[in-house]
Amino acid sequence: MIVGQDQSILLDNPVWNALATTHASFAEGDELAKRYPVDVAPFAATRDQSPDSYRSLARLLGPEGTAAIPLATMPVLPDGWTVVRKIDSAQMVWNTQSPPPFEQNFEELKPSRVDEMLALVELTKPGPFFKRTPELGSYLGIREAGQLVAMAGERLKPYGYTEISAVCTHPDYRGHGFASSLVSILIQRIMKRNEIPFLHVRRENVDAIRVYEKLGFKTRRDINIAVLKLGSWIDRQAQHANRRGPVRGASVDETLARQGGRRSPSYRFKLPGQFTFAA
């Protein structure tokens, strides 16, 4: 199946279009803002960029709430929100006729194996992966001497699409084509469901982008992953740096730098996992 322009627009707001369709059973929120349960994934989304949608998101996240929101363009934030971190990612869609072959033996990773999966994720840092993340789709693994050494699976599912995610290999077992084989298997499975595989990868990870291109993926567009935080004391610090208030849409560091303020060295922002989608 070749991706069509009429369908691919769903990928401009992939979290919203997953939670509003295939993953509706996971959705928390309302008709304006939705998120995954916090033990499933750190992602949230709004239907649009209206103030009403962000008010709904604020109610959903609660005081000083935080969420990662992937969008085709950076969000237009009302007062009270801060972009804590921005990650530039390539959104790649599988766009060839013949699925690539695979040459490795693999196993289905059942929920009972989640501790092994979490250990591999902690070692390799492919992206956010929590205890309930495997509920989002199929996860496959490769073992050597009984040890889980490679993994890949399915995450976001906007209608007609499935995202391949958590692609990782133990450092001692890289170079054997394990990850490529697992991605190839997932491509074939997704295609059999008459869906289109896609994934996200950090722009600076050029080696991974080359591997995915060899597997038949093509870059559709850039996706901005904005880690947003609802108002806190650090926002008030930024506002006090200049009576005119914060620079809308800027990060905390950018706001303070432009207005002559200084960020407190004790402030640290962290969520479980790294805010990347794929290896």
C-alpha positions as CSV (number, residue, x, y, z in Angstrom):
1,M,0.0,0.0,0.0
2,I,1.3,3.5,-0.9
3,V,0.6,6.2,1.5
4,G,-2.0,8.7,0.2
5,Q,-2.0,12.4,0.8
6,D,-5.7,12.3,1.8
7,Q,-4.9,9.8,4.7
8,S,-1.4,11.0,5.7
9,I,-2.7,14.2,7.2
10,L,-3.7,12.1,10.2
11,L,0.0,11.8,10.9
12,D,0.3,15.6,11.5
13,N,-1.4,15.1,14.9
14,P,-0.7,11.4,15.4
15,V,-1.5,11.1,19.1
16,W,-4.9,12.8,18.8
17,N,-5.8,10.6,15.7
18,A,-4.8,7.5,17.6
19,L,-6.7,8.3,20.8
20,A,-9.8,9.4,18.8
21,T,-9.9,6.1,16.8
22,T,-8.0,2.8,17.2
23,H,-6.7,3.6,20.7
24,A,-10.0,5.2,22.0
25,S,-10.1,2.6,24.8
26,F,-6.9,4.1,26.3
27,A,-8.1,7.7,25.9
28,E,-8.5,9.9,29.0
29,G,-10.1,13.3,28.4
30,D,-12.9,14.8,26.3
31,E,-13.7,16.0,22.8
32,L,-11.0,18.7,23.0
33,A,-8.0,17.1,24.7
34,K,-6.9,13.5,25.3
35,R,-4.0,11.7,26.8
36,Y,-2.7,8.1,27.4
37,P,-2.8,6.9,31.0
38,V,0.5,7.9,32.6
39,D,1.6,4.3,33.0
40,V,1.1,3.6,29.3
41,A,2.7,6.5,27.5
42,P,3.6,10.2,28.2
43,F,1.7,11.6,25.2
44,A,-1.2,13.9,25.1
45,A,-2.9,15.9,22.3
46,T,-5.5,18.6,21.6
47,R,-8.0,18.5,18.8
48,D,-6.8,21.9,17.6
49,Q,-4.8,24.9,18.8
50,S,-7.7,26.8,20.3
51,P,-7.6,28.3,23.9
52,D,-10.6,26.0,24.7
53,S,-8.6,23.0,23.8
54,Y,-5.7,24.0,26.0
55,R,-8.0,24.8,28.9
56,S,-9.3,21.2,28.5
57,L,-5.8,19.9,28.4
58,A,-5.0,21.9,31.6
59,R,-7.9,20.3,33.4
60,L,-6.8,16.9,32.2
61,L,-3.2,17.2,33.3
62,G,-3.8,19.0,36.6
63,P,-1.6,21.6,38.4
64,E,1.9,21.7,37.0
65,G,1.0,18.8,34.7
66,T,3.4,17.8,31.9
67,A,2.9,16.0,28.6
68,A,4.7,15.3,25.3
69,I,2.8,16.5,22.3
70,P,4.0,15.5,18.7
71,L,2.8,18.0,16.1
72,A,3.6,19.0,12.5
73,T,4.1,22.6,13.7
74,M,5.1,23.9,17.1
75,P,2.0,24.5,19.3
76,V,0.6,28.0,19.8
77,L,0.5,28.2,23.5
78,P,-1.8,30.3,25.7
79,D,-0.4,32.0,28.7
80,G,0.5,29.7,31.5
81,W,2.2,27.0,29.4
82,T,5.9,26.5,28.8
83,V,7.8,24.5,26.2
84,V,10.3,22.7,28.5
85,R,11.9,20.7,25.7
86,K,11.6,20.5,21.9
87,I,12.8,17.5,20.0
88,D,13.1,17.6,16.2
89,S,12.2,14.3,14.7
90,A,11.8,12.9,11.2
91,Q,8.5,11.2,10.5
92,M,9.1,8.3,8.2
93,V,6.4,6.3,6.4
94,W,7.0,2.9,4.7
95,N,6.4,3.6,1.0
96,T,7.4,0.6,-1.1
97,Q,5.6,-2.4,-2.6
98,S,7.6,-5.3,-1.2
99,P,8.2,-5.9,2.5
100,P,11.9,-6.5,3.3
101,P,12.9,-10.1,4.2
102,F,13.8,-11.2,7.7
103,E,16.4,-13.8,8.8
104,Q,16.2,-14.0,12.5
105,N,14.2,-16.2,14.9
106,F,12.1,-14.2,17.2
107,E,9.5,-14.5,19.9
108,E,6.3,-12.7,20.9
109,L,7.0,-10.7,24.1
110,K,4.1,-11.3,26.4
111,P,3.2,-9.0,29.3
112,S,4.9,-11.4,31.7
113,R,8.2,-10.4,30.1
114,V,7.8,-6.7,30.7
115,D,10.6,-6.5,33.3
116,E,13.0,-7.8,30.8
117,M,11.7,-5.3,28.2
118,L,12.1,-2.5,30.7
119,A,15.6,-3.5,31.5
120,L,16.6,-3.5,27.8
121,V,14.9,-0.1,27.4
122,E,16.8,1.3,30.4
123,L,20.1,0.2,28.9
124,T,19.5,1.4,25.3
125,K,17.2,4.4,25.7
126,P,15.1,4.0,22.5
127,G,12.3,6.2,23.9
128,P,9.5,6.3,26.5
129,F,8.5,2.8,27.5
130,F,6.4,2.1,30.6
131,K,5.0,-1.0,32.3
132,R,1.8,-0.9,30.3
133,T,3.2,0.2,27.0
134,P,3.1,-3.3,25.6
135,E,-0.7,-3.1,25.7
136,L,-0.6,-0.7,22.8
137,G,0.3,-3.4,20.2
138,S,2.5,-6.4,19.4
139,Y,6.1,-6.5,20.7
140,L,8.7,-8.9,19.4
141,G,12.1,-9.9,20.7
142,I,15.3,-11.8,19.9
143,R,17.2,-13.8,22.5
144,E,20.8,-15.0,22.7
145,A,21.7,-17.5,25.3
146,G,18.4,-16.9,27.0
147,Q,18.9,-13.1,27.2
148,L,16.6,-10.6,25.5
149,V,19.0,-8.7,23.3
150,A,16.7,-6.9,20.8
151,M,13.2,-5.7,20.7
152,A,10.7,-3.7,18.6
153,G,7.0,-3.2,18.7
154,E,3.9,-1.2,17.9
155,R,2.7,2.0,19.6
156,L,0.6,4.9,18.1
157,K,-2.2,3.7,15.8
158,P,-4.0,6.5,14.0
159,Y,-6.7,4.9,11.9
160,G,-5.0,3.1,9.0
161,Y,-1.5,3.4,10.3
162,T,0.7,1.7,12.9
163,E,3.8,3.3,14.4
164,I,6.9,1.0,14.9
165,S,8.6,1.9,18.2
166,A,10.9,0.8,21.0
167,V,13.4,-0.4,18.4
168,C,16.5,-1.3,20.4
169,T,19.5,-3.8,20.6
170,H,21.8,-4.6,23.5
171,P,25.2,-2.9,22.8
172,D,27.0,-6.2,22.9
173,Y,24.8,-7.6,20.1
174,R,24.7,-4.7,17.6
175,G,25.7,-5.3,14.0
176,H,23.9,-8.6,13.5
177,G,20.8,-7.1,11.9
178,F,18.5,-8.0,14.8
179,A,16.6,-4.7,14.9
180,S,16.2,-4.6,11.1
181,S,14.8,-8.1,11.2
182,L,12.3,-7.2,13.9
183,V,11.2,-4.1,12.0
184,S,10.8,-6.2,8.8
185,I,8.5,-8.6,10.6
186,L,6.4,-5.8,12.0
187,I,6.1,-4.2,8.5
188,Q,4.8,-7.5,7.1
189,R,2.3,-7.9,9.9
190,I,1.1,-4.3,9.7
191,M,0.7,-4.6,5.9
192,K,-1.4,-7.8,6.3
193,R,-3.8,-5.7,8.3
194,N,-4.0,-3.3,5.4
195,E,-2.4,-0.6,7.4
196,I,0.7,1.6,6.7
197,P,3.8,1.4,8.9
198,F,5.4,4.6,10.1
199,L,7.9,5.7,12.7
200,H,9.7,8.7,14.2
201,V,13.4,9.1,14.7
202,R,15.5,12.0,16.0
203,R,16.9,14.1,13.2
204,E,20.4,13.8,14.4
205,N,20.3,10.0,14.4
206,V,21.5,9.8,10.8
207,D,22.6,6.2,11.1
208,A,19.1,5.0,12.1
209,I,17.6,7.1,9.3
210,R,19.8,5.4,6.7
211,V,18.8,1.9,8.1
212,Y,15.1,2.8,7.9
213,E,15.5,4.1,4.4
214,K,17.1,0.8,3.3
215,L,14.0,-1.0,4.8
216,G,11.7,1.1,2.6
217,F,10.8,4.1,4.8
218,K,10.8,7.6,3.4
219,T,10.7,10.8,5.3
220,R,7.3,12.4,5.1
221,R,8.0,15.5,7.1
222,D,9.5,16.8,10.3
223,I,7.6,16.4,13.5
224,N,8.1,18.6,16.6
225,I,7.8,16.8,19.9
226,A,7.1,19.6,22.4
227,V,7.3,18.7,26.1
228,L,4.8,21.1,27.7
229,K,4.5,22.0,31.3
230,L,1.6,23.8,32.9
231,G,2.4,26.9,35.0
232,S,4.8,26.5,37.9
233,W,7.3,28.6,39.9
234,I,9.8,28.5,37.0
235,D,7.2,30.2,34.8
236,R,6.7,32.9,37.4
237,Q,10.5,33.4,37.4
238,A,10.4,33.9,33.7
239,Q,7.6,36.4,34.0
240,H,9.4,38.4,36.7
241,A,12.5,38.6,34.5
242,N,10.6,41.3,32.6
243,R,7.4,43.1,33.4
244,R,6.1,42.4,30.0
245,G,5.9,38.7,30.8
246,P,7.3,35.6,29.0
247,V,8.0,35.2,25.4
248,R,5.1,33.2,24.1
249,G,6.1,29.9,22.5
250,A,9.6,30.1,23.9
251,S,11.2,27.6,26.2
252,V,12.1,28.6,29.8
253,D,15.7,29.1,28.9
254,E,14.8,31.1,25.8
255,T,12.4,33.4,27.7
256,L,14.9,34.1,30.5
257,A,17.8,34.7,28.0
258,R,15.8,37.1,26.0
259,Q,14.6,39.0,29.0
260,G,17.7,39.1,31.0
261,G,16.7,36.5,33.6
262,R,18.6,33.6,34.9
263,R,17.3,30.1,35.3
264,S,17.8,28.5,38.7
265,P,20.4,25.8,38.6
266,S,18.3,23.7,40.9
267,Y,15.5,23.3,38.4
268,R,15.5,20.0,36.6
269,F,12.8,18.6,34.3
270,K,12.6,14.8,33.8
271,L,10.0,12.3,32.8
272,P,10.6,8.5,32.6
273,G,12.3,7.6,29.3
274,Q,13.7,9.9,26.6
275,F,11.3,11.8,24.4
276,T,12.2,10.2,21.2
277,F,10.1,7.8,19.2
278,A,12.5,5.4,17.6
279,A,16.1,4.4,17.7
